[in-house]
Amino acid sequence: MIKRRFAYQAPSTLDEVLAALAEHGADAEVVGGGTWVVPEMTHGARMPAHVVDLRNAGLAGVTESNGGLSIGAMTTYAELANDSRVVERAGSLGTMAAGITGGAQVRYQGTVGGSACYATPSSDAPGALVGLDATMNLRSASNSRAVAASDFFKGAFEADLADGEVLESITLPAPMAGARFGHYKLKLVESSWPIATATCVVGVDGEGKITAARLAVGGVNTKPYVVDTSSIVGGPIDGGAAAAVVEAARSSATDPYSDVLASGEYRQQVSGVVAKRALLAAA
Ligand SMILES: Cc1cc2nc3c(=O)[nH]c(=O)nc-3n(C[C@H](O)[C@H](O)[C@H](O)COP(=O)(O)OP(=O)(O)OC[C@H]3O[C@@H](n4cnc5c(N)ncnc54)[C@H](O)[C@@H]3O)c2cc1C
C-alpha cells in the first residue's frame, strides 16, 4: 500500500504530460509501466506529490523510420519480442526483450523507456540499445533533443534526463548490409537479473567475411560500453575473431560495477566471455 496521498493524472497527449511536469517540477514523478516506481512508492523510497502517468499519452508502438525503427518509450518488452520488424531489423533487441525475467507481468507491463530512464547498470535494455547504436529522443515543455544511447547512460542509475524531460521514443538506424544479430546474457539462475550482457550486430558479405561490426557490453561497467571490433573486420567469424573480442571487451572493463549478484572483479573477468558469446550467437 502506498501510504502518502498524491495527485494522479494520466494525460492523453505528450504536450499535456510535459505541461504537468513543467508545472509541478521536482514534486512530480513520471510513471511508465510502473514496475519500478510503484514498488518504490510502496516502500516509501519515493514520495511524489504528483504522479504523471504516461499510459494514455500515445508513446507506445513500433514504426518504420528511414529503413530502421522508431520505438515509442512506452513500448513493452512483450511488444518488442513479438514484433517481426524488431526481429528482422534489430534482432538482438527482440532476443533481449524475450529474455527479461520477472514473468509475464514484467514483460507485459515494463517498458523499454522505463528501463532506459532508470539506468540500472545490470538491466538488459541499456546495453542492447548502445549495441544497436540507438538514439534517444527527449522532450520537455520548452525543448526537444536527441542523444546517442552511448551518451545517454552516464553512470549507475544516472541518465542524461533533465527535470521535466520525458523520453519520447528511441530510434534505431537501418541495419548494416547482411546484418546478423546476437545477444547474450550471463545470469546466476533462470529467474535472476543479468550479471553481464553483450549485444552484437555484424555485417557479413557473401563470402562470410565481416564487413562491419558493433558490439556493446552491459552490466560490467557502471554504464554500457562499446567494444573495439576494428581488428575483426575483413575476416570470418571464427576462433580468431572470438579471441580478439574477448581481449577487447576485457581491456575496456575499467569501471566495473559491484552489487549483490557479483563483484566488479568477477564482472571484469566475464566481460570477454559474454562478448564472445554474443559474437558467436550472431554467427
Ligand atoms: C520481478 C522483476 C524482474 C525483473 N527482471 C529484469 C531483468 O531480468 N532484466 C532487466 O533488465 N530488468 C528487469 N526488471 C526491471 C524491469 O526491466 C523494469 O522494471 C522496467 O523496464 C521498468 O520500466 P517501467 O516502464 O515499469 O518503468 P517505471 O517503473 O514506470 O519507471 C522507471 C523510472 O523511469 C522513469 N520513466 C519511465 N518512463 C519514462 C519516460 N518515458 N521518460 C522519462 N522517465 C521515465 C520513471 O520516472 C522512473 O524513474 C525486473 C523487474 C521486476 C519487478
The ligand as an ORCA input file, in Angstrom:
! r2SCAN-3c Opt
* xyz 0 1
  C      10.380     -9.084    -10.778
  C      11.184     -8.230    -11.732
  C      12.155     -8.823    -12.540
  C      12.893     -8.059    -13.446
  N      13.835     -8.646    -14.233
  C      14.588     -7.899    -15.071
  C      15.585     -8.470    -15.916
  O      15.821     -9.655    -15.971
  N      16.298     -7.640    -16.703
  C      16.073     -6.307    -16.716
  O      16.737     -5.619    -17.457
  N      15.122     -5.736    -15.967
  C      14.382     -6.495    -15.146
  N      13.426     -5.917    -14.377
  C      13.268     -4.472    -14.403
  C      12.332     -4.022    -15.500
  O      13.034     -4.120    -16.700
  C      11.982     -2.590    -15.212
  O      11.249     -2.595    -14.002
  C      11.147     -1.950    -16.300
  O      11.718     -1.985    -17.561
  C      10.970     -0.502    -15.990
  O      10.030      0.002    -16.905
  P       8.710      0.690    -16.383
  O       8.030      1.200    -17.597
  O       7.922     -0.187    -15.485
  O       9.357      1.893    -15.552
  P       8.752      2.730    -14.356
  O       8.775      1.951    -13.093
  O       7.445      3.311    -14.747
  O       9.833      3.912    -14.315
  C      11.210      3.672    -14.060
  C      11.934      5.029    -13.982
  O      11.960      5.648    -15.259
  C      11.218      6.872    -15.273
  N      10.498      6.853    -16.544
  C       9.723      5.843    -17.028
  N       9.374      6.102    -18.295
  C       9.916      7.303    -18.606
  C       9.916      8.121    -19.781
  N       9.324      7.722    -20.922
  N      10.568      9.303    -19.754
  C      11.200      9.715    -18.612
  N      11.251      8.987    -17.483
  C      10.611      7.793    -17.489
  C      10.350      6.863    -14.021
  O      10.110      8.158    -13.513
  C      11.254      6.043    -13.073
  O      12.254      6.869    -12.536
  C      12.669     -6.665    -13.499
  C      11.686     -6.056    -12.697
  C      10.939     -6.826    -11.818
  C       9.885     -6.152    -10.986
*
